[in-house]
């Protein structure tokens, strides 16, 4: 079982979440009653929907983690699951995302931008030769 499939299975047991088809059409997703929370695009990469305000509030912590990619202008962050601790980080951030949907909603007139998968915001391999 991959880290992503283990994380998805764990999130599927949360009472506020349900499995869904991601709006981007790639992979699997979990959603709350207020909207999409996470897209699982691969065995390692997860896009997590946070509000602009939540991303600004936690920017220093998010940018300080090697497991997280923040894309300027996006309401989503990408998390790379390389270790069990990254799954723990994802679970914590899903809690933040659920709270953000309730507390720090994005303005109604702001257009919803898709996840980072279609923005070319994935992780770049440090060694292009895979060595």
N, C-alpha and C positions, 0 to 999 in steps of 0.2 A: 504494500500500500504506500503510495507516495505521500509526501507531506501535504500537498494540496488536497488530495482526496481525503486524507484524515481530517484536515481542517474543515473541508466542506461537510463531511459527515458530522462533525462536532457542531458546526453552526446550524445544521438542519434540525438539531434537537432543541435549539433555543426557541422558546415559545413565541417570541416576537418576529421570528424569521420563517420564511418558507423558500423552498427551492423554486427557481424560475428560469426562464429562458432569457439570457442577457439581451438587452436592446441592440447591442452591436452584432449579435448573431453568432458570436464565437465563444465556445466553451459552455460553462454552466454558471449560474448566478444564485444569489440569495437576495431576497427582497423583504422589506417590512411593509406595513400598511401604508407608509408614506412614500415608498419608492425603493429603487434599487440600492443595495448596500455594497455588494461585491460581485465582481466577475472573475471567475477562475478560468484564465485563458490557456494555461499549460500546467504541466506537473510542477512548475516552480513559480509562475508569475500570477499575481492576484491584483486586480485594480479595485481600490476601495473608494467609495464615494463619500467625501467629506464636504461640508459647506466651505465657502470661501473664508468665512469668519473662523471656523475651526482650524483651517489650514494656517491662517495668519496667526492665530493664538498659539499654536504648537509648532510654528515654523522652525524655531531653533532646534527643537528635539527631532522633528521630522528630517531636517536637513543634516543633522548630526549622525544619523543612522545609515550605515552602509547597506542596510537591507531595504531602504526606502528611496524611491525616486519621486521628487516633487516636480511637476511640470508647470511652469508659469502660465497662469490664466486658466488652469484646469481645476475643476472641483473634485478631481480624482487623484489619488496617490497610488503608485505601483509598489508592491511589496514582493521581494524575492524571497522565496522560502528555501533556504539552504540548510537550515538546522531546526531542531525542535524549538529552540528559543525564538526563531522567527515566527513559528506558529503561535507561540504565546504572545508575541508582539501583535500579530494579526488579531487575535482574540481581544486584546486590550483595545486596539484601534477600532474594531467593530463596535465595541461598547461606546467608544467616543462618537462614532458615526451615528449610532442610534440616538444618542443624547443630542448630538448636533442637529439631527432632523427635527427634534422637538424644540430645542432652545435657540439655535442659530440658523434658522431657515434662510435660504437664499431669497432675495427679492422675487416676488411673483412675476415681475416683468422681465427678469433676466432669462434669456434663452438657456435651456439645458444643453450642455455640451457633452458629447459622448465620452466614453471612457478613454483612457490613455492608449489602449491597444492600437487604435487607428491614427494616433498622433505621432507614431514613431518614437514613443517615449519609453520603450522597454530598456532592459539592461544591456549595456554594451560589454561584450566579452573583452577583458583586459588583454588577452593574448589571442589575436585573430587567427592563429594557427592551431589553437586548441591544445597546445602542448603544456 
